[in-house]
Amino acid sequence: MRGRRKVRTGVVVSAKMQKTVTVSLTRRFAHGFYGKQVVRTKQVAAHNETDAKAGDTVRIVETRPLSKTKRWRVVEVVERAK
């Protein structure tokens, strides 16, 4: 039985490559000591068979290594850019 794959929602910041988009993932959490809300962002490369453009909000899922940097795949476009 295969483990559950991670699913994340992020914003496409670059779509200038062929079949690859750069997705910015933002997470908010409370600081361990002070309790203040901290924001951290991470950029990942995702395989794009759907037609995701820059500014779109997309859902990505973890997958096998597709290239040197790609370990995610775009599943759906949640919201189109305005």
C-alpha positions, 0 to 999 in steps of 0.5 A, a space after each residue: 500500500 502506497 503512502 498518502 501523497 502531500 497535496 498543497 495549494 499555491 500561486 504560480 509565480 513563473 510559467 516561462 518554461 515548457 511544461 513546468 511552472 514555479 509555484 510559491 507555497 506560503 505557510 503561516 504558523 505561530 512562533 514557538 516562543 513569542 506566539 507571533 504569526 510567522 510567514 514562510 514561503 517556499 518555491 517549488 517546480 511543478 509539472 504542468 500538463 494543465 494550462 496554468 499561467 502566472 498568477 493562477 492558484 493551483 493545487 499540486 501533488 507530490 510525485 516521483 522525481 520527474 527531473 533534477 528539481 521537479 517533484 510536484 505535479 499540477 492537479 488542477 487550477 483552483 482559481 484563474 488570475 484576474 
